[in-house]
Amino acid sequence: MKKLLLFTLTIFYPAILLAQTENKSSNTTGATMLPTNDIVKNISLAPNTHTFYIFIQKTDLSRTYTSRGPITIFVPVDDGYNNMPAGKFDSLAKPAHIWELTDLVTYHAIAGQFKAKDIQKRINRGKGMAIFTTLSGGKLFAKIDSNSNIVLIDGSGGKSTISQFDIKQNNGIVHLVNKVLIPKKKLI
């Protein structure tokens, strides 16, 4: 009986996740992003990713995110910056904090192309938790919550839910997240 239950879960759980993926990727942001465009072009076109686009421009990371890739990037929606600690957002805009801003922007990306189903497979292989190394060199953790959402846990312990999955780019994949991912502070 246990084997039958395990087999059934193995077959149907990914289908449930993919059904959720298809529903979440059909909102207006996904419609404005074209699979023939690169990550930067599409982020610039989307109505709710303006802040992250400005951060990419300020850090001069456009060449990185327009490169051949593939790159998977977790882009916070504009409302996702509301959860940042008081004063953090304002300080990131100052020239003296360019390296901190660069670390933040590269912390939202991982090398390779990871669709939602690939992240879920990694979580299953990790017995409920997957670990990814970001372009900044930091660690980003992923798990599935009780509502079957993929939740990312940043280096500061903050949690962000992927709100829109698998937005295809010509050089990778974009997933929209509901909060900014904050890397663990580096000691120099």
PyMOL commands that place a pseudoatom at each C-alpha (Angstrom):
pseudoatom trace, name=CA, resn=MET, resi=1, chain=A, elem=C, hetatm=0, pos=[0.000, 0.000, 0.000]
pseudoatom trace, name=CA, resn=LYS, resi=2, chain=A, elem=C, hetatm=0, pos=[2.839, 2.392, 0.875]
pseudoatom trace, name=CA, resn=LYS, resi=3, chain=A, elem=C, hetatm=0, pos=[4.500, 1.719, -2.472]
pseudoatom trace, name=CA, resn=LEU, resi=4, chain=A, elem=C, hetatm=0, pos=[1.260, 2.438, -4.327]
pseudoatom trace, name=CA, resn=LEU, resi=5, chain=A, elem=C, hetatm=0, pos=[0.801, 5.714, -2.423]
pseudoatom trace, name=CA, resn=LEU, resi=6, chain=A, elem=C, hetatm=0, pos=[4.423, 6.730, -3.048]
pseudoatom trace, name=CA, resn=PHE, resi=7, chain=A, elem=C, hetatm=0, pos=[4.086, 5.863, -6.737]
pseudoatom trace, name=CA, resn=THR, resi=8, chain=A, elem=C, hetatm=0, pos=[0.855, 7.883, -7.025]
pseudoatom trace, name=CA, resn=LEU, resi=9, chain=A, elem=C, hetatm=0, pos=[2.434, 10.921, -5.339]
pseudoatom trace, name=CA, resn=THR, resi=10, chain=A, elem=C, hetatm=0, pos=[5.505, 10.669, -7.559]
pseudoatom trace, name=CA, resn=ILE, resi=11, chain=A, elem=C, hetatm=0, pos=[3.344, 10.677, -10.685]
pseudoatom trace, name=CA, resn=PHE, resi=12, chain=A, elem=C, hetatm=0, pos=[0.747, 13.305, -9.741]
pseudoatom trace, name=CA, resn=TYR, resi=13, chain=A, elem=C, hetatm=0, pos=[2.633, 15.804, -7.539]
pseudoatom trace, name=CA, resn=PRO, resi=14, chain=A, elem=C, hetatm=0, pos=[4.672, 17.252, -10.441]
pseudoatom trace, name=CA, resn=ALA, resi=15, chain=A, elem=C, hetatm=0, pos=[1.457, 17.528, -12.481]
pseudoatom trace, name=CA, resn=ILE, resi=16, chain=A, elem=C, hetatm=0, pos=[-0.158, 19.549, -9.691]
pseudoatom trace, name=CA, resn=LEU, resi=17, chain=A, elem=C, hetatm=0, pos=[2.870, 21.838, -9.547]
pseudoatom trace, name=CA, resn=LEU, resi=18, chain=A, elem=C, hetatm=0, pos=[2.887, 22.296, -13.300]
pseudoatom trace, name=CA, resn=ALA, resi=19, chain=A, elem=C, hetatm=0, pos=[-0.841, 23.073, -13.311]
pseudoatom trace, name=CA, resn=GLN, resi=20, chain=A, elem=C, hetatm=0, pos=[-0.115, 25.793, -10.749]
pseudoatom trace, name=CA, resn=THR, resi=21, chain=A, elem=C, hetatm=0, pos=[2.769, 26.992, -12.900]
pseudoatom trace, name=CA, resn=GLU, resi=22, chain=A, elem=C, hetatm=0, pos=[0.635, 27.389, -15.989]
pseudoatom trace, name=CA, resn=ASN, resi=23, chain=A, elem=C, hetatm=0, pos=[-1.980, 29.399, -14.106]
pseudoatom trace, name=CA, resn=LYS, resi=24, chain=A, elem=C, hetatm=0, pos=[0.528, 31.719, -12.518]
pseudoatom trace, name=CA, resn=SER, resi=25, chain=A, elem=C, hetatm=0, pos=[2.481, 32.385, -15.697]
pseudoatom trace, name=CA, resn=SER, resi=26, chain=A, elem=C, hetatm=0, pos=[-0.539, 33.672, -17.580]
pseudoatom trace, name=CA, resn=ASN, resi=27, chain=A, elem=C, hetatm=0, pos=[-0.826, 37.105, -15.951]
pseudoatom trace, name=CA, resn=THR, resi=28, chain=A, elem=C, hetatm=0, pos=[-0.026, 40.425, -17.600]
pseudoatom trace, name=CA, resn=THR, resi=29, chain=A, elem=C, hetatm=0, pos=[3.708, 40.476, -16.871]
pseudoatom trace, name=CA, resn=GLY, resi=30, chain=A, elem=C, hetatm=0, pos=[4.239, 37.196, -18.683]
pseudoatom trace, name=CA, resn=ALA, resi=31, chain=A, elem=C, hetatm=0, pos=[2.245, 38.550, -21.605]
pseudoatom trace, name=CA, resn=THR, resi=32, chain=A, elem=C, hetatm=0, pos=[4.508, 41.597, -21.939]
pseudoatom trace, name=CA, resn=MET, resi=33, chain=A, elem=C, hetatm=0, pos=[7.670, 39.494, -21.923]
pseudoatom trace, name=CA, resn=LEU, resi=34, chain=A, elem=C, hetatm=0, pos=[8.526, 37.889, -25.231]
pseudoatom trace, name=CA, resn=PRO, resi=35, chain=A, elem=C, hetatm=0, pos=[10.619, 34.699, -25.455]
pseudoatom trace, name=CA, resn=THR, resi=36, chain=A, elem=C, hetatm=0, pos=[12.631, 36.264, -28.292]
pseudoatom trace, name=CA, resn=ASN, resi=37, chain=A, elem=C, hetatm=0, pos=[13.894, 39.071, -26.018]
pseudoatom trace, name=CA, resn=ASP, resi=38, chain=A, elem=C, hetatm=0, pos=[16.705, 38.816, -23.482]
pseudoatom trace, name=CA, resn=ILE, resi=39, chain=A, elem=C, hetatm=0, pos=[16.222, 39.159, -19.732]
pseudoatom trace, name=CA, resn=VAL, resi=40, chain=A, elem=C, hetatm=0, pos=[17.038, 42.895, -19.546]
pseudoatom trace, name=CA, resn=LYS, resi=41, chain=A, elem=C, hetatm=0, pos=[14.783, 43.841, -22.456]
pseudoatom trace, name=CA, resn=ASN, resi=42, chain=A, elem=C, hetatm=0, pos=[11.861, 41.919, -20.987]
pseudoatom trace, name=CA, resn=ILE, resi=43, chain=A, elem=C, hetatm=0, pos=[12.349, 43.301, -17.469]
pseudoatom trace, name=CA, resn=SER, resi=44, chain=A, elem=C, hetatm=0, pos=[12.366, 46.799, -18.952]
pseudoatom trace, name=CA, resn=LEU, resi=45, chain=A, elem=C, hetatm=0, pos=[9.041, 46.102, -20.709]
pseudoatom trace, name=CA, resn=ALA, resi=46, chain=A, elem=C, hetatm=0, pos=[7.198, 44.527, -17.788]
pseudoatom trace, name=CA, resn=PRO, resi=47, chain=A, elem=C, hetatm=0, pos=[4.886, 46.861, -15.848]
pseudoatom trace, name=CA, resn=ASN, resi=48, chain=A, elem=C, hetatm=0, pos=[5.861, 45.646, -12.363]
pseudoatom trace, name=CA, resn=THR, resi=49, chain=A, elem=C, hetatm=0, pos=[9.636, 45.072, -12.535]
pseudoatom trace, name=CA, resn=HIS, resi=50, chain=A, elem=C, hetatm=0, pos=[10.775, 48.659, -13.036]
pseudoatom trace, name=CA, resn=THR, resi=51, chain=A, elem=C, hetatm=0, pos=[12.823, 48.880, -9.806]
pseudoatom trace, name=CA, resn=PHE, resi=52, chain=A, elem=C, hetatm=0, pos=[14.894, 45.792, -10.581]
pseudoatom trace, name=CA, resn=TYR, resi=53, chain=A, elem=C, hetatm=0, pos=[15.523, 47.113, -14.093]
pseudoatom trace, name=CA, resn=ILE, resi=54, chain=A, elem=C, hetatm=0, pos=[16.844, 50.386, -12.615]
pseudoatom trace, name=CA, resn=PHE, resi=55, chain=A, elem=C, hetatm=0, pos=[19.098, 48.390, -10.267]
pseudoatom trace, name=CA, resn=ILE, resi=56, chain=A, elem=C, hetatm=0, pos=[20.508, 46.413, -13.216]
pseudoatom trace, name=CA, resn=GLN, resi=57, chain=A, elem=C, hetatm=0, pos=[21.270, 49.700, -14.995]
pseudoatom trace, name=CA, resn=LYS, resi=58, chain=A, elem=C, hetatm=0, pos=[22.884, 51.296, -11.894]
pseudoatom trace, name=CA, resn=THR, resi=59, chain=A, elem=C, hetatm=0, pos=[25.166, 48.293, -11.335]
pseudoatom trace, name=CA, resn=ASP, resi=60, chain=A, elem=C, hetatm=0, pos=[26.143, 48.042, -15.000]
pseudoatom trace, name=CA, resn=LEU, resi=61, chain=A, elem=C, hetatm=0, pos=[25.046, 44.390, -15.065]
pseudoatom trace, name=CA, resn=SER, resi=62, chain=A, elem=C, hetatm=0, pos=[23.184, 44.714, -18.356]
pseudoatom trace, name=CA, resn=ARG, resi=63, chain=A, elem=C, hetatm=0, pos=[25.915, 42.818, -20.211]
pseudoatom trace, name=CA, resn=THR, resi=64, chain=A, elem=C, hetatm=0, pos=[25.688, 39.970, -17.709]
pseudoatom trace, name=CA, resn=TYR, resi=65, chain=A, elem=C, hetatm=0, pos=[21.916, 39.640, -18.084]
pseudoatom trace, name=CA, resn=THR, resi=66, chain=A, elem=C, hetatm=0, pos=[21.958, 40.055, -21.863]
pseudoatom trace, name=CA, resn=SER, resi=67, chain=A, elem=C, hetatm=0, pos=[24.714, 37.447, -22.254]
pseudoatom trace, name=CA, resn=ARG, resi=68, chain=A, elem=C, hetatm=0, pos=[24.073, 34.174, -23.992]
pseudoatom trace, name=CA, resn=GLY, resi=69, chain=A, elem=C, hetatm=0, pos=[23.362, 32.457, -20.663]
pseudoatom trace, name=CA, resn=PRO, resi=70, chain=A, elem=C, hetatm=0, pos=[21.405, 30.529, -19.767]
pseudoatom trace, name=CA, resn=ILE, resi=71, chain=A, elem=C, hetatm=0, pos=[20.544, 32.380, -16.574]
pseudoatom trace, name=CA, resn=THR, resi=72, chain=A, elem=C, hetatm=0, pos=[17.664, 31.880, -14.188]
pseudoatom trace, name=CA, resn=ILE, resi=73, chain=A, elem=C, hetatm=0, pos=[16.682, 35.078, -12.443]
pseudoatom trace, name=CA, resn=PHE, resi=74, chain=A, elem=C, hetatm=0, pos=[14.248, 35.670, -9.601]
pseudoatom trace, name=CA, resn=VAL, resi=75, chain=A, elem=C, hetatm=0, pos=[12.948, 39.187, -10.213]
pseudoatom trace, name=CA, resn=PRO, resi=76, chain=A, elem=C, hetatm=0, pos=[11.161, 40.930, -7.327]
pseudoatom trace, name=CA, resn=VAL, resi=77, chain=A, elem=C, hetatm=0, pos=[7.987, 42.745, -8.317]
pseudoatom trace, name=CA, resn=ASP, resi=78, chain=A, elem=C, hetatm=0, pos=[7.997, 46.450, -7.469]
pseudoatom trace, name=CA, resn=ASP, resi=79, chain=A, elem=C, hetatm=0, pos=[5.775, 45.935, -4.392]
pseudoatom trace, name=CA, resn=GLY, resi=80, chain=A, elem=C, hetatm=0, pos=[8.325, 43.420, -3.089]
pseudoatom trace, name=CA, resn=TYR, resi=81, chain=A, elem=C, hetatm=0, pos=[10.674, 46.187, -1.976]
pseudoatom trace, name=CA, resn=ASN, resi=82, chain=A, elem=C, hetatm=0, pos=[8.246, 47.231, 0.768]
pseudoatom trace, name=CA, resn=ASN, resi=83, chain=A, elem=C, hetatm=0, pos=[9.539, 44.452, 3.043]
pseudoatom trace, name=CA, resn=MET, resi=84, chain=A, elem=C, hetatm=0, pos=[13.135, 45.731, 3.073]
pseudoatom trace, name=CA, resn=PRO, resi=85, chain=A, elem=C, hetatm=0, pos=[14.500, 47.011, 6.382]
pseudoatom trace, name=CA, resn=ALA, resi=86, chain=A, elem=C, hetatm=0, pos=[13.923, 50.713, 7.020]
pseudoatom trace, name=CA, resn=GLY, resi=87, chain=A, elem=C, hetatm=0, pos=[16.412, 52.873, 5.116]
pseudoatom trace, name=CA, resn=LYS, resi=88, chain=A, elem=C, hetatm=0, pos=[17.913, 49.932, 3.190]
pseudoatom trace, name=CA, resn=PHE, resi=89, chain=A, elem=C, hetatm=0, pos=[16.217, 50.786, -0.092]
pseudoatom trace, name=CA, resn=ASP, resi=90, chain=A, elem=C, hetatm=0, pos=[17.304, 54.438, 0.098]
pseudoatom trace, name=CA, resn=SER, resi=91, chain=A, elem=C, hetatm=0, pos=[20.899, 53.564, 0.967]
pseudoatom trace, name=CA, resn=LEU, resi=92, chain=A, elem=C, hetatm=0, pos=[21.176, 51.178, -1.992]
pseudoatom trace, name=CA, resn=ALA, resi=93, chain=A, elem=C, hetatm=0, pos=[20.455, 54.082, -4.342]
pseudoatom trace, name=CA, resn=LYS, resi=94, chain=A, elem=C, hetatm=0, pos=[23.531, 55.983, -3.145]
pseudoatom trace, name=CA, resn=PRO, resi=95, chain=A, elem=C, hetatm=0, pos=[26.814, 55.690, -5.101]
pseudoatom trace, name=CA, resn=ALA, resi=96, chain=A, elem=C, hetatm=0, pos=[28.715, 54.676, -1.955]
pseudoatom trace, name=CA, resn=HIS, resi=97, chain=A, elem=C, hetatm=0, pos=[26.667, 51.447, -1.824]
pseudoatom trace, name=CA, resn=ILE, resi=98, chain=A, elem=C, hetatm=0, pos=[27.211, 50.297, -5.412]
pseudoatom trace, name=CA, resn=TRP, resi=99, chain=A, elem=C, hetatm=0, pos=[28.968, 47.067, -4.342]
pseudoatom trace, name=CA, resn=GLU, resi=100, chain=A, elem=C, hetatm=0, pos=[26.149, 46.197, -1.949]
pseudoatom trace, name=CA, resn=LEU, resi=101, chain=A, elem=C, hetatm=0, pos=[23.622, 46.845, -4.720]
pseudoatom trace, name=CA, resn=THR, resi=102, chain=A, elem=C, hetatm=0, pos=[25.646, 44.707, -7.142]
pseudoatom trace, name=CA, resn=ASP, resi=103, chain=A, elem=C, hetatm=0, pos=[25.701, 41.888, -4.585]
pseudoatom trace, name=CA, resn=LEU, resi=104, chain=A, elem=C, hetatm=0, pos=[21.926, 42.188, -4.176]
pseudoatom trace, name=CA, resn=VAL, resi=105, chain=A, elem=C, hetatm=0, pos=[21.205, 42.115, -7.922]
pseudoatom trace, name=CA, resn=THR, resi=106, chain=A, elem=C, hetatm=0, pos=[23.514, 39.147, -8.617]
pseudoatom trace, name=CA, resn=TYR, resi=107, chain=A, elem=C, hetatm=0, pos=[22.073, 37.322, -5.588]
pseudoatom trace, name=CA, resn=HIS, resi=108, chain=A, elem=C, hetatm=0, pos=[18.791, 37.069, -7.515]
pseudoatom trace, name=CA, resn=ALA, resi=109, chain=A, elem=C, hetatm=0, pos=[20.320, 34.989, -10.341]
pseudoatom trace, name=CA, resn=ILE, resi=110, chain=A, elem=C, hetatm=0, pos=[21.703, 31.494, -10.764]
pseudoatom trace, name=CA, resn=ALA, resi=111, chain=A, elem=C, hetatm=0, pos=[23.648, 30.078, -13.691]
pseudoatom trace, name=CA, resn=GLY, resi=112, chain=A, elem=C, hetatm=0, pos=[21.683, 27.656, -15.844]
pseudoatom trace, name=CA, resn=GLN, resi=113, chain=A, elem=C, hetatm=0, pos=[18.074, 27.315, -16.820]
pseudoatom trace, name=CA, resn=PHE, resi=114, chain=A, elem=C, hetatm=0, pos=[15.810, 26.156, -13.997]
pseudoatom trace, name=CA, resn=LYS, resi=115, chain=A, elem=C, hetatm=0, pos=[12.108, 25.910, -14.679]
pseudoatom trace, name=CA, resn=ALA, resi=116, chain=A, elem=C, hetatm=0, pos=[9.721, 25.399, -11.758]
pseudoatom trace, name=CA, resn=LYS, resi=117, chain=A, elem=C, hetatm=0, pos=[9.714, 21.636, -12.350]
pseudoatom trace, name=CA, resn=ASP, resi=118, chain=A, elem=C, hetatm=0, pos=[13.550, 21.604, -12.193]
pseudoatom trace, name=CA, resn=ILE, resi=119, chain=A, elem=C, hetatm=0, pos=[13.542, 23.493, -8.886]
pseudoatom trace, name=CA, resn=GLN, resi=120, chain=A, elem=C, hetatm=0, pos=[10.909, 21.106, -7.532]
pseudoatom trace, name=CA, resn=LYS, resi=121, chain=A, elem=C, hetatm=0, pos=[13.031, 18.090, -8.572]
pseudoatom trace, name=CA, resn=ARG, resi=122, chain=A, elem=C, hetatm=0, pos=[16.010, 19.571, -6.727]
pseudoatom trace, name=CA, resn=ILE, resi=123, chain=A, elem=C, hetatm=0, pos=[13.850, 20.117, -3.646]
pseudoatom trace, name=CA, resn=ASN, resi=124, chain=A, elem=C, hetatm=0, pos=[12.685, 16.484, -3.799]
pseudoatom trace, name=CA, resn=ARG, resi=125, chain=A, elem=C, hetatm=0, pos=[16.270, 15.225, -4.193]
pseudoatom trace, name=CA, resn=GLY, resi=126, chain=A, elem=C, hetatm=0, pos=[17.286, 17.354, -1.207]
pseudoatom trace, name=CA, resn=LYS, resi=127, chain=A, elem=C, hetatm=0, pos=[14.498, 15.814, 0.901]
pseudoatom trace, name=CA, resn=GLY, resi=128, chain=A, elem=C, hetatm=0, pos=[12.502, 19.013, 1.126]
pseudoatom trace, name=CA, resn=MET, resi=129, chain=A, elem=C, hetatm=0, pos=[15.223, 21.644, 0.609]
pseudoatom trace, name=CA, resn=ALA, resi=130, chain=A, elem=C, hetatm=0, pos=[17.328, 22.632, -2.390]
pseudoatom trace, name=CA, resn=ILE, resi=131, chain=A, elem=C, hetatm=0, pos=[20.434, 24.806, -2.270]
pseudoatom trace, name=CA, resn=PHE, resi=132, chain=A, elem=C, hetatm=0, pos=[21.495, 27.008, -5.177]
pseudoatom trace, name=CA, resn=THR, resi=133, chain=A, elem=C, hetatm=0, pos=[24.652, 29.085, -5.559]
pseudoatom trace, name=CA, resn=THR, resi=134, chain=A, elem=C, hetatm=0, pos=[23.837, 32.528, -6.920]
pseudoatom trace, name=CA, resn=LEU, resi=135, chain=A, elem=C, hetatm=0, pos=[25.936, 34.613, -9.306]
pseudoatom trace, name=CA, resn=SER, resi=136, chain=A, elem=C, hetatm=0, pos=[27.097, 36.601, -6.258]
pseudoatom trace, name=CA, resn=GLY, resi=137, chain=A, elem=C, hetatm=0, pos=[28.443, 33.388, -4.710]
pseudoatom trace, name=CA, resn=GLY, resi=138, chain=A, elem=C, hetatm=0, pos=[25.808, 33.343, -1.971]
pseudoatom trace, name=CA, resn=LYS, resi=139, chain=A, elem=C, hetatm=0, pos=[23.505, 30.470, -1.091]
pseudoatom trace, name=CA, resn=LEU, resi=140, chain=A, elem=C, hetatm=0, pos=[19.790, 30.524, -1.853]
pseudoatom trace, name=CA, resn=PHE, resi=141, chain=A, elem=C, hetatm=0, pos=[17.487, 27.842, -0.464]
pseudoatom trace, name=CA, resn=ALA, resi=142, chain=A, elem=C, hetatm=0, pos=[14.203, 26.580, -1.923]
pseudoatom trace, name=CA, resn=LYS, resi=143, chain=A, elem=C, hetatm=0, pos=[11.380, 24.530, -0.447]
pseudoatom trace, name=CA, resn=ILE, resi=144, chain=A, elem=C, hetatm=0, pos=[7.711, 23.790, -1.083]
pseudoatom trace, name=CA, resn=ASP, resi=145, chain=A, elem=C, hetatm=0, pos=[5.276, 25.304, 1.435]
pseudoatom trace, name=CA, resn=SER, resi=146, chain=A, elem=C, hetatm=0, pos=[1.954, 23.869, 2.622]
pseudoatom trace, name=CA, resn=ASN, resi=147, chain=A, elem=C, hetatm=0, pos=[0.155, 25.605, -0.288]
pseudoatom trace, name=CA, resn=SER, resi=148, chain=A, elem=C, hetatm=0, pos=[2.441, 23.897, -2.860]
pseudoatom trace, name=CA, resn=ASN, resi=149, chain=A, elem=C, hetatm=0, pos=[4.251, 27.172, -3.632]
pseudoatom trace, name=CA, resn=ILE, resi=150, chain=A, elem=C, hetatm=0, pos=[7.987, 27.321, -4.185]
pseudoatom trace, name=CA, resn=VAL, resi=151, chain=A, elem=C, hetatm=0, pos=[9.451, 29.463, -1.419]
pseudoatom trace, name=CA, resn=LEU, resi=152, chain=A, elem=C, hetatm=0, pos=[12.964, 30.896, -1.614]
pseudoatom trace, name=CA, resn=ILE, resi=153, chain=A, elem=C, hetatm=0, pos=[14.849, 31.478, 1.629]
pseudoatom trace, name=CA, resn=ASP, resi=154, chain=A, elem=C, hetatm=0, pos=[17.618, 34.041, 1.454]
pseudoatom trace, name=CA, resn=GLY, resi=155, chain=A, elem=C, hetatm=0, pos=[20.858, 34.306, 3.422]
pseudoatom trace, name=CA, resn=SER, resi=156, chain=A, elem=C, hetatm=0, pos=[19.174, 36.547, 5.981]
pseudoatom trace, name=CA, resn=GLY, resi=157, chain=A, elem=C, hetatm=0, pos=[16.382, 34.039, 6.636]
pseudoatom trace, name=CA, resn=GLY, resi=158, chain=A, elem=C, hetatm=0, pos=[13.772, 36.031, 4.689]
pseudoatom trace, name=CA, resn=LYS, resi=159, chain=A, elem=C, hetatm=0, pos=[11.208, 34.139, 2.645]
pseudoatom trace, name=CA, resn=SER, resi=160, chain=A, elem=C, hetatm=0, pos=[9.957, 35.011, -0.819]
pseudoatom trace, name=CA, resn=THR, resi=161, chain=A, elem=C, hetatm=0, pos=[7.360, 33.107, -2.828]
pseudoatom trace, name=CA, resn=ILE, resi=162, chain=A, elem=C, hetatm=0, pos=[7.618, 32.624, -6.559]
pseudoatom trace, name=CA, resn=SER, resi=163, chain=A, elem=C, hetatm=0, pos=[4.448, 34.310, -7.775]
pseudoatom trace, name=CA, resn=GLN, resi=164, chain=A, elem=C, hetatm=0, pos=[4.921, 33.727, -11.506]
pseudoatom trace, name=CA, resn=PHE, resi=165, chain=A, elem=C, hetatm=0, pos=[6.865, 30.855, -13.034]
pseudoatom trace, name=CA, resn=ASP, resi=166, chain=A, elem=C, hetatm=0, pos=[8.761, 29.991, -16.193]
pseudoatom trace, name=CA, resn=ILE, resi=167, chain=A, elem=C, hetatm=0, pos=[8.744, 33.207, -18.184]
pseudoatom trace, name=CA, resn=LYS, resi=168, chain=A, elem=C, hetatm=0, pos=[10.926, 32.173, -21.122]
pseudoatom trace, name=CA, resn=GLN, resi=169, chain=A, elem=C, hetatm=0, pos=[13.684, 34.521, -22.323]
pseudoatom trace, name=CA, resn=ASN, resi=170, chain=A, elem=C, hetatm=0, pos=[16.091, 33.997, -25.214]
pseudoatom trace, name=CA, resn=ASN, resi=171, chain=A, elem=C, hetatm=0, pos=[18.913, 33.624, -22.665]
pseudoatom trace, name=CA, resn=GLY, resi=172, chain=A, elem=C, hetatm=0, pos=[17.181, 31.981, -19.731]
pseudoatom trace, name=CA, resn=ILE, resi=173, chain=A, elem=C, hetatm=0, pos=[14.159, 31.957, -17.454]
pseudoatom trace, name=CA, resn=VAL, resi=174, chain=A, elem=C, hetatm=0, pos=[12.558, 34.632, -15.272]
pseudoatom trace, name=CA, resn=HIS, resi=175, chain=A, elem=C, hetatm=0, pos=[10.545, 33.816, -12.174]
pseudoatom trace, name=CA, resn=LEU, resi=176, chain=A, elem=C, hetatm=0, pos=[8.800, 36.702, -10.420]
pseudoatom trace, name=CA, resn=VAL, resi=177, chain=A, elem=C, hetatm=0, pos=[9.035, 36.744, -6.627]
pseudoatom trace, name=CA, resn=ASN, resi=178, chain=A, elem=C, hetatm=0, pos=[6.939, 38.681, -4.137]
pseudoatom trace, name=CA, resn=LYS, resi=179, chain=A, elem=C, hetatm=0, pos=[9.828, 39.946, -1.960]
pseudoatom trace, name=CA, resn=VAL, resi=180, chain=A, elem=C, hetatm=0, pos=[13.438, 41.023, -2.370]
pseudoatom trace, name=CA, resn=LEU, resi=181, chain=A, elem=C, hetatm=0, pos=[16.039, 38.365, -1.571]
pseudoatom trace, name=CA, resn=ILE, resi=182, chain=A, elem=C, hetatm=0, pos=[18.646, 39.726, 0.853]
pseudoatom trace, name=CA, resn=PRO, resi=183, chain=A, elem=C, hetatm=0, pos=[22.079, 38.066, 0.787]
pseudoatom trace, name=CA, resn=LYS, resi=184, chain=A, elem=C, hetatm=0, pos=[23.948, 37.241, 3.951]
pseudoatom trace, name=CA, resn=LYS, resi=185, chain=A, elem=C, hetatm=0, pos=[26.340, 40.040, 4.871]
pseudoatom trace, name=CA, resn=LYS, resi=186, chain=A, elem=C, hetatm=0, pos=[29.906, 39.374, 3.809]
pseudoatom trace, name=CA, resn=LEU, resi=187, chain=A, elem=C, hetatm=0, pos=[32.750, 40.147, 6.130]
pseudoatom trace, name=CA, resn=ILE, resi=188, chain=A, elem=C, hetatm=0, pos=[35.709, 41.753, 4.438]
for i in range(1, 188): cmd.bond("trace and resi %d" % i, "trace and resi %d" % (i + 1))
show_as sticks, trace
zoom trace
